[in-house]
Every structure is written in structure tokens, then in C-alpha cells.
Amino acid sequence: MQPIIKLEKFSKTYHTGEVDVHAVRSISLDIMPGEFVAIMGASGSGKSTAMNIIGCLDVPTGGEYLFCGVGVGGLDPDQRARLRRHYIGFVFQGFNLLARTSALENVELPLVYRRVPRAEREERALKALALVGLEDRVDHAPSQLSGGQQQRVAIARALVTEPDILMADEPTGNLDSARTQEVMELLQQLNRERGITIVMVTHEPDVAAFARRNLVFRDGRILSDTRVGDGPR
């Protein structure tokens, strides 16, 4: 089985005036299908830069990045956009839901961009909402949902395209402890029962404990790479 993510001595340097900022320094990393990986580190450690590159929102300035065996560095912006649209689902700290539309319509949105027929869009969106336990909230607007429920809608929206990998950037950053537990148990369930590959950035050790593998970044390098089992139950 080949890695879904393969980084070979990849680096990212930002040029700001006369100063070069080495955000990521010669990292090599394999992430296999079905893994749940948490990326941790202090501000400026390189974790967010690595996340952006893995999510094809940016490209490395050195080394190589292979996504499902395909070199990402040689893709143009349109090709990277297609890769993101078809193979990667994103969940962010902010739920980024459309305020005046229902949960169902929010989840359908990525399929609208793909020009999927309306009946198929609705069927797939209903299945995605059922997958996150919100089949009884499909007609509710975001203002009628709790924070945890809104993040579940965002997760359903990320899953409706059936991506190869789910990228979660501080997915519990705007949630209280009870809603954090709810969302992390859902991600853990999706990983265990559905085999969905998840790469998550977090600064909270309690959140990272739900993953099966923890990467800690420092000064643009991987400080530690630890297998942590199946996380809390």
C-alpha cells in the first residue's frame, strides 16, 4: 500500500524583504490511508505551513510532495484546485456556514460547484448529515444549531464529496469542552468505522489524544512522531 501523503525532504521558505523565513526545513513524512494524525506545535513551529502544503493550498520550495503517488509541486494552480475539490475535504476552526441557508443546503454546496444534479446532491447531502448524526436537523439554519452541531454540518460538508483525506485545522478551537468532546468523538468514529484518513492541526494535547499518531513540530522540523493507540474512549 502506498502512502496517501509522502513528503521527501520538503521545505518551505518565505522571502520577506531581505530576510528568508524557513518555515519548514527538510521534512520527510509518510501518512498511510486510514491514519488519524494530529500535528502539534507552538506558533511559528511550521505546523500550519505543513498543513497548507499537505492540503494543496501552497507548494513547497524544496523537496517533493506526493499525493496518492502524484507529484504536487509540478501542478499549476488550477490543477491543485481540482485536486483539492475532488480528493480533499476541509474542516476549519470557523464553521464557515452560510447563515441564511439550511444545514442541507450548506452540505450540498461543494456538489453545486461540481455541477452535480439536484436530486443526487440532496441524496448525498442527506446521507452525509445522517453520517454525523444530524438527520433530524436538515432544515435548520446555523443560528438554530449549537456550536457542536454547526461543526458537524461543516464535517458533513467536507465528507459529501467522498474525499480521500479530511484536513481539520483546529476543528474545536471555537467550542467549549462538551462540544469539543462531541466533535472529536465523531472524528474518531469516522476514522475507526469508515477508515477516513484524517490530518488535524491542534494546539491542545487533550484533542490530539483522540488521534492515533501525534507529530510535534518545532522550528520547522518534526520534533517527535508518536503512536498513541486509539485515543480516549
N, C-alpha and C positions, 0 to 999 in steps of 0.2 A: 504494500500500500504506500502510495507516495504522499508526502505532506501536503496539506491544503495550503499552508504558508511555509515558504522556505526563504530565509534571509541568509545570504552569504557575504560576510564581511561588509555589510552595507553601512553607509554613513550618510549623515545629513549635515551640511554646513550652510549657515545663513551668512550672507555678506551684508553688513550694516556699516556703510561708510568705509572707513579704513580698517574696521575690525571684523574678523571672522569668528562667528559663534559656532562652535562644534556641538550641535545639539545631540547627535548620535554618533558614536565612534566605533566603527568596525564591529558591528554586532552580527553574530551568526546564531540562527534560531530556526528550529523546525516545530511546527504545530500540526498535529495529525488530525484527521477527521474525527469528530466526536469528542474532542477535548473541550474542557471548560477551563480557560486560563484567565487569571487575574493579573493585571500589570499594576504594580505599585511603585511609589517613589515620591520624593519631595518635589515641590515646584522647581522647575529647571533641570530635573533629572533626565529628561528625554522621553518620558513615557508617553506624553501626548503627541510628540513628534512621531514616535514609532507607531502609535495608533493611527495617526493620519496617513502614514505611508502604507500600513497594512490595509487600511480602508480605501486605498487608491485615491485619497484626497490630495496627496502630494507624492513626489517621487524622490528617491534617494539621489544624492550627488556622487556616491561611490558605492561599489559593490553591486550585488544583484538581489532582486526580489522576484521570486516565482510564486504565482498564484495558480494552484492546480496545475503546476508544470509550465505555465505560460509566463514569460518574462514581462514584467510590468514596466520596467524602465524604458523600454523602447516604444511603448504605446503613446499615441498622441492624446490630447485632452478628450477628444470625442470618443476614442476607444476606451479610455479609462472610465468615462461616464457610462458607457454601455456596460462595462464590466460591473461597475457599482450597481447599476439599475437591475441587472439580471442575476447577480450572484451574491450580493452583499446586502444585508439588512442592517439598519442603523437605529439605535435607541440612545437618546441623549438625556442629559440631566433635565433640561426643559422639555416638557412633553410635546411642544410644537404642534398642538392640535388646533384645527380651525374652530373658532369659538361658536360660530352660528350654524354649524353642521352637526349631524348626529354622529354617534360612535361608528355606525355602519358606514356612513359617507366618508368619515376620516380614514377608515381602514381601506376603503375602496380606492383612495386617491392614487396610490402607485400604479394600480391597474388602469386607471384612466389615462395616465401618461403612456402606458403601453398599448393603448387603444384596444383593450380587451372589451368584448361586447358586454352590454349592461347586465344581461341575465347571468352571465358567467362571473362578472365582477361581484354581483350580490351574493351568489352562491359561495364563492371563495371567501368573501369577507365575513359571511355568517359563520363559516367553518373556523376561520381564524379567531373570531370573537369567542366561539364556543371553546376553542383550544385554551384560551386564557380565562375561561370561566365567566364570561360576560354575555352569554346568550340571552339573558333577560334584561340587558341594558342597551340593546342595539339602537333604540330610538332616542336615547338620552343624549343631550348636549353635554360638552365638557363641564359646564357650570353645574350640572346636575349629578356629577360624579365626584367621588373622593379623589385625593391625590393618587392613592394607590390604584384606583380604578382607571384614572386617566393614564397612568404609566402602563397599565395593562392594555389599554387601547393602543398606545404607542407601540407596544411589543407586538400586538396583533397586526398592526400596520406594517411593521418590519417583516413579519412572517408571511404575509399574504402572497408575496411573490415567490415563496418557497426558496429562499436564498441558501447558498452553500454554507454561509457563515453569518453569525449575528455579532455585530460590533456594538458594545454597550459602553458609553462614555459617562461615567459617574451616574449610573441609572437611578440611584437612590439619593442623590445629592439634595433634592428638594423635598424629601419625605421624612416623616417622623419615624420613630423606631418601630412602631407597629406596622406601618405601611412598608417600611424597608424590609421587614421580615416577610411580609406578604409577597412582595415583588421578587425577592431573592429566592424564596421557596418555589415560585413559579419558574424562574430561570433554571433553577436546579432540576426541577421536574422535566422541563423541556429538554434539557441536556441528557438526563438519565433515561427517560422513557422514549424520547423521539430521536435521540442521537444527534441533536443540533449542536454544531460547533459554536462555541461562544468565546469571544475575546473581550474582556471587560477591563476598563481602567477605573481604579478606585483608590482613594487615599485612606480608606477605612479598613483596618485589619479584620473587624467583625464581618464586613461584607466580603472581603477576599477569602474568608474561611469557607464560604459556600462553594468556591471553585475547587477543582481537583488539582490545580497546579498554580503556584504563585511565582511570578517573576518580579524581582525588585530591581529597579533601575537607580543608578547613582552616577552623576557626572557623564551621562551619555552612554554608559555601559551597563551590562547586566551584572548586578552585584551578586544575586543568588537566584537559583532556579530550583524550586522545591515542590515535590509531590505531596499533596496534603489529604489524600483519600477522597472521600465523598462529601466532606463538609458536614455542617450541623444537620441534625435530624429533628 
